[in-house]
Amino acid sequence: MTKIYFLVLCFLTFGVLSAQEKLSKEEQARREKNIQAGNPFAKFGYKGKVATLSKGKYLEVHDLDSIVTIGSIRYHVDNKQIVGNIVIDTTNIYARPIGDTPSRWLSPDPLSEEFPDWSPYSFSFNSPLKYNDPTGMAPESVIPPDDYVFNEKGHYVRTDKTNTPDMLVIENSKTSAKSSYTFNDPKTDVASINYNINKYGSQGFKEHQFVFGIDNSWMNFFKKESGIEQKNYFSRTFFAATESVGGKMDPSVYSLSLLLYSAGEYYNYDAKTEILGDKGPLYMFQNDGYRVYNHLDSGNFLWGNFMNGLGFSSSDAMNYAKDYNKNDTSSDINAIQRGSTLNNSMGIYGNLPITNEKVNEVQK
């Protein structure tokens, strides 16, 4: 029985070998040429082994043309020149583009990093009544810019239409003296003000303190509460790593919540969707100059200042922030940088025009 199995195996092997195609030298050369057409190392004189489905019987590499199509452009890859265009019939509404003609994108949107929350396929922030895009570069507001006026207690007063960029203005109700502040994140900060105007109504919004001033006494209180002091390299690195998320070095959650609670405004906002969703109050810092920050940017500002208080340099704080959170926007990084260098401008600017209400109790 074993001999029979052996004979059957021999016959099958002989049949397969005899059935193999016998190639002439010309055919072998032709197939080898087809195979080597896909060899990326040919220009270096290296004849590599290239796997193909047909073993060279058919040409399986078709990117050998010197002229390629990119969108509606005909491009010569050797001369690095545009040699023609594909004309699309735009008069026939039933005509359909052929091949890859619709693919007109030649590079990523160069301004995509400026709008990380928006798809490059969106138009005018999905709000064409408020924004347009005449240059194709970035959406522009068609609504005249505004001055959002608040009084010395941080309460909303009115909105003035202007021909200058959006500003936050603190107007003293007794002396009419005004101080203008730029928004650290204009789009988000203005949206927060308008959100709360819609939430409370224009008159109801005036009853709440929305803009808070953080002076030197509050900064010192925050540092004390968070255990910020000069530490050696290993101690401060460990402290920052363990306390920066949800701990005492997370000012958006810890420090600023104490301020809002003492002012009686904390429970007027939903912590998750409003306060941490950049729909809550705005803050300004003594010695920082004329700029206001939303809640999360204020947390970044304080975190940068805390890092400096631990002994980290401004560049260290920036690098740690970029390594830790790759999604930080330019507004986030700017807030961290300004917070970490706050001590360099001590004494340059005067007192804040904002007087916080009911906030001294928490410091006692």
C-alpha positions in Angstrom: 0.0 0.0 0.0 2.9 2.4 0.8 4.4 1.7 -2.6 1.1 2.6 -4.3 1.0 6.0 -2.5 4.6 6.7 -3.4 3.9 6.0 -7.1 0.8 8.3 -7.1 2.9 11.1 -5.6 5.6 10.7 -8.2 3.1 10.8 -11.0 1.5 14.0 -9.6 4.9 15.7 -9.1 5.9 14.8 -12.7 2.6 16.1 -14.0 2.9 19.5 -12.2 6.5 20.0 -13.4 5.8 19.1 -16.9 2.8 21.5 -16.9 4.9 24.4 -16.0 5.3 26.9 -18.8 8.7 26.8 -20.6 9.8 30.4 -21.3 12.1 31.5 -24.0 15.0 33.8 -23.2 13.1 36.8 -24.7 10.1 36.1 -22.6 12.2 35.7 -19.5 13.8 39.1 -20.2 10.5 40.7 -20.8 9.0 39.4 -17.5 12.1 40.4 -15.6 11.8 43.9 -17.0 8.2 44.0 -15.8 9.2 42.9 -12.4 12.1 45.4 -12.1 9.8 48.2 -13.1 8.6 48.3 -9.5 12.1 48.2 -8.1 12.6 51.5 -6.2 16.3 50.9 -5.9 17.0 50.6 -9.6 18.6 54.0 -9.9 21.2 52.9 -7.3 22.1 49.8 -9.4 20.5 47.4 -7.0 18.4 44.6 -8.5 16.1 43.7 -5.7 13.6 40.9 -5.4 10.1 42.3 -6.2 7.0 40.2 -5.4 4.3 40.4 -8.1 1.1 38.5 -8.6 1.9 37.4 -12.2 5.6 36.9 -11.7 6.3 39.4 -14.5 3.8 38.1 -17.0 1.9 41.4 -16.8 3.1 44.9 -15.9 1.8 45.6 -12.5 3.4 49.1 -11.9 1.7 51.9 -13.8 3.3 55.0 -12.2 6.0 55.3 -14.8 4.4 58.2 -16.7 6.3 61.4 -16.5 3.0 63.4 -16.6 0.6 62.8 -13.8 -2.8 64.3 -13.0 -3.3 66.1 -9.7 -6.9 67.4 -9.5 -7.4 69.3 -12.7 -3.7 69.9 -13.2 -1.4 68.0 -15.5 2.0 68.0 -13.9 5.4 66.9 -15.4 7.2 65.1 -12.5 10.6 65.3 -14.2 10.6 68.9 -15.3 8.6 70.0 -12.2 6.3 72.0 -14.3 2.6 72.3 -14.9 2.0 71.4 -18.5 -1.7 71.6 -18.9 -5.2 71.7 -17.3 -8.2 69.5 -17.6 -11.2 71.6 -18.6 -14.4 70.6 -17.0 -17.7 71.3 -18.7 -19.5 73.5 -16.1 -22.3 74.3 -18.5 -23.8 70.8 -18.4 -25.4 70.2 -15.0 -25.5 66.5 -15.7 -21.8 66.2 -16.5 -19.8 64.3 -14.0 -16.0 64.8 -13.4 -13.9 61.9 -14.7 -11.3 60.2 -12.6 -9.6 62.2 -9.9 -10.5 65.6 -11.4 -12.6 66.6 -8.3 -9.6 66.1 -6.0 -8.3 69.7 -6.1 -6.5 69.8 -2.7 -2.8 70.2 -3.3 -1.8 70.7 0.3 -3.3 70.7 3.8 -5.0 73.9 4.9 -2.1 76.1 6.0 -4.3 77.8 8.7 -5.8 74.6 10.1 -3.8 74.9 13.3 -5.5 78.2 14.0 -8.9 76.5 14.0 -8.4 73.1 15.7 -12.0 72.8 16.7 -13.3 73.1 13.1 -13.2 70.8 10.1 -11.3 72.2 7.1 -14.4 71.4 5.1 -16.6 73.7 7.2 -17.5 77.1 5.9 -17.6 80.3 8.0 -17.9 78.4 11.4 -21.1 76.9 10.1 -22.7 80.4 10.6 -22.9 82.1 7.2 -25.2 84.8 8.6 -22.5 86.0 11.0 -19.3 85.2 9.1 -18.1 85.2 5.5 -14.8 84.2 3.9 -14.1 86.6 1.0 -10.4 85.7 0.7 -10.7 81.9 1.3 -8.2 82.2 4.1 -10.3 82.4 7.2 -13.9 83.4 8.3 -14.5 87.1 9.0 -17.3 88.5 11.0 -19.9 90.5 9.1 -21.3 91.9 12.3 -19.6 95.1 13.5 -17.1 94.5 16.3 -18.3 95.4 19.8 -17.1 96.8 23.1 -18.6 94.7 25.9 -18.9 97.2 28.8 -18.8 96.1 32.5 -18.7 98.2 35.6 -16.2 98.2 38.5 -18.0 95.3 40.1 -17.7 93.1 37.1 -21.4 93.4 36.2 -22.6 93.7 32.6 -23.7 97.2 31.5 -24.1 97.3 27.7 -22.6 96.5 24.4 -21.3 99.3 22.2 -20.9 98.9 18.4 -17.5 100.0 17.2 -15.2 99.8 14.2 -12.4 98.3 16.2 -11.7 94.7 17.3 -13.9 93.3 20.1 -12.8 94.6 23.5 -13.8 94.3 27.1 -14.2 97.7 28.7 -14.4 98.4 32.5 -16.3 101.6 33.0 -16.5 103.1 36.5 -20.1 103.9 37.3 -19.1 106.9 39.4 -16.2 108.5 37.5 -17.0 107.1 34.0 -13.3 106.2 33.7 -12.7 103.5 31.2 -10.1 100.7 30.8 -10.0 98.6 27.7 -8.8 94.9 27.7 -8.1 92.6 24.9 -9.5 89.0 24.9 -6.9 86.3 25.1 -9.2 84.0 23.0 -11.5 86.5 21.3 -13.8 84.0 19.6 -14.4 81.9 22.7 -14.5 84.8 25.2 -17.0 86.8 23.2 -19.1 83.7 22.7 -19.1 83.2 26.5 -20.4 86.7 27.1 -23.2 86.3 24.4 -24.0 82.9 25.8 -24.7 84.4 29.3 -26.6 87.3 27.9 -28.9 84.8 26.2 -29.0 82.6 29.3 -30.0 85.3 31.8 -31.4 87.9 29.5 -29.8 91.3 29.1 -31.3 92.6 32.3 -30.8 89.4 34.3 -27.2 89.2 33.3 -26.5 92.6 34.9 -27.3 91.1 38.4 -24.3 88.7 38.2 -20.6 89.3 38.6 -19.1 88.0 35.4 -15.6 89.6 35.3 -13.3 89.0 38.3 -10.0 90.7 39.2 -7.2 88.6 40.7 -4.9 90.9 42.5 -1.6 90.1 44.3 -3.4 89.0 47.5 -5.4 86.5 45.7 -2.3 85.2 43.9 -0.5 84.7 47.2 -3.6 83.0 48.6 -3.8 80.6 45.6 -0.1 79.7 46.0 -0.4 79.1 49.7 -3.5 76.9 49.3 -1.8 74.9 46.5 1.5 74.4 48.4 3.6 76.3 45.9 7.1 77.0 47.0 10.6 76.6 45.7 11.5 72.9 45.5 14.5 70.9 44.2 14.3 69.5 40.7 13.0 66.0 41.7 10.5 67.3 44.3 9.0 69.9 42.0 8.9 67.5 39.0 7.0 64.9 41.1 4.7 67.6 42.6 3.8 69.1 39.2 3.2 65.6 37.7 0.9 64.4 40.5 -1.0 67.6 41.2 -1.5 69.2 37.8 -4.6 67.1 36.9 -7.5 67.5 39.4 -5.1 68.4 42.2 -4.0 71.6 43.8 -2.0 72.6 40.7 -5.1 72.4 38.6 -6.4 76.0 39.1 -9.4 75.6 36.8 -10.8 73.0 39.1 -9.4 74.1 42.5 -8.2 77.7 42.9 -10.7 79.5 40.6 -13.6 77.5 42.1 -12.8 79.0 45.5 -13.0 82.5 44.0 -16.4 81.8 42.4 -17.7 80.1 45.5 -16.8 83.1 47.7 -18.5 85.5 45.2 -21.7 83.5 45.3 -21.5 82.7 41.6 -20.2 79.1 41.6 -23.6 77.4 41.7 -25.0 79.6 39.0 -23.0 77.6 36.4 -22.8 73.9 35.6 -19.3 73.0 36.4 -18.8 70.5 33.5 -20.7 72.1 30.6 -20.3 75.8 31.5 -17.4 76.5 33.8 -15.1 73.9 32.2 -16.7 74.4 28.8 -15.5 78.1 28.5 -19.0 79.4 29.0 -18.3 80.9 32.4 -16.7 84.0 33.8 -13.7 86.1 32.7 -10.7 87.0 34.8 -8.0 89.6 34.8 -4.7 89.5 36.7 -2.8 92.3 38.4 0.5 93.2 36.8 -0.4 91.2 33.6 -1.4 94.3 31.6 -4.6 94.8 29.7 -5.9 91.3 28.9 -8.8 89.1 30.1 -9.0 85.3 30.1 -11.8 82.8 30.1 -11.9 80.2 32.9 -9.7 77.5 31.3 -7.2 80.1 30.0 -7.1 81.6 33.5 -6.3 78.1 34.8 -3.4 77.9 32.3 -2.2 81.3 33.4 -2.2 80.3 37.1 -0.6 77.0 36.3 2.3 78.8 34.5 2.7 81.0 37.5 2.7 78.0 39.8 5.4 76.3 37.8 7.5 79.5 38.1 6.9 79.4 41.9 8.1 75.8 42.1 11.4 76.8 40.4 10.7 76.0 36.8 11.7 78.5 34.1 9.2 79.9 31.6 10.6 77.7 28.8 10.4 74.6 31.1 6.7 75.4 31.8 6.0 75.8 28.1 7.8 72.5 27.2 6.0 70.6 29.9 2.7 72.0 28.7 3.3 71.1 25.1 4.5 67.6 26.0 1.6 66.9 28.3 -1.3 68.2 26.2 -0.8 68.2 22.4 -4.2 69.8 21.9 -3.3 73.1 23.6 -4.2 76.0 21.3 -2.1 79.2 20.8 -4.4 80.9 23.4 -3.6 78.2 25.9 0.1 78.4 25.4 0.0 82.2 25.5 -1.8 82.2 28.8 0.8 79.8 30.3 3.7 81.9 29.0 2.2 85.1 30.5 1.5 83.5 33.8 5.0 82.1 34.1 6.6 85.5 33.5 4.1 87.5 35.6 6.8 88.2 38.3 8.9 90.1 35.7 6.2 92.8 35.4 5.5 93.3 39.1 4.9 96.9 39.9 4.6 98.1 36.3 0.8 98.2 36.2 -1.5 99.7 38.8 -4.4 98.3 40.7 -7.2 96.5 38.9 -10.4 98.4 38.0 -12.5 95.5 39.4 -13.6 95.2 43.0 -14.7 91.7 43.7 -17.8 91.2 45.8 -18.0 89.0 48.9 -14.6 87.5 48.1 -12.6 88.3 51.2 -14.3 85.7 53.5 -12.6 82.8 51.9 -9.1 84.2 52.5 -9.6 84.5 56.3 
